[in-house]
């Protein structure tokens, strides 16, 4: 019998839109986001008897959804032809330091954007999603897993079957391409 805190009959009305928005930002594909939400509800239904109530129903569903997204990128990572690592390319080759932060000399300037304004925020995320779509599949996977799913580099390397040096090249290139795309399509309009 399922935990009394769970209300499966209300999952769709209470959480489907929010879970869909959460998934869509991470996968950039509306049909795939819908599938992930459906898989989330199906997995939750199948696992409802094992729900212990340590987290809220909402947190539990988001965790399942997050795991479905990670599973998607894991599978996608196996299906992508892995690029050969670039020898001699250092993470801190002038743009980023070892902590993955921009160096002082190459940090983007102040973009003069008030991110508290909802309309600008919506417009920004629309452009960011468009820029993410321009990344190579493996770069997009690494970027999403690192910055949207907050996984550490070791977890990402293991999930995607890539080396640490390959990870650093991919994240480095993704950051540079996203910066260039955002500056072209958002900042310098």
Buried (B, 14 or more C-beta within 10 A) or exposed (E): EBBEEBEEEEBEEBBBEBBBEBBBBBBBBEEBBBBBBBBBBEBBEEEBEEBEEEEEBEEBBBEBBBBBBBEBBBEBBEEBEEBEBEEEEEBEEEBBEEEBEEEEEEEEEEEEEEEEEEEEEEEBEEBBEBBBEEBBEBBBBBBBBBBBBEBEBEBBBEBBEBEEBBBBBBBBBBBEBBBEBBBEBBBEE
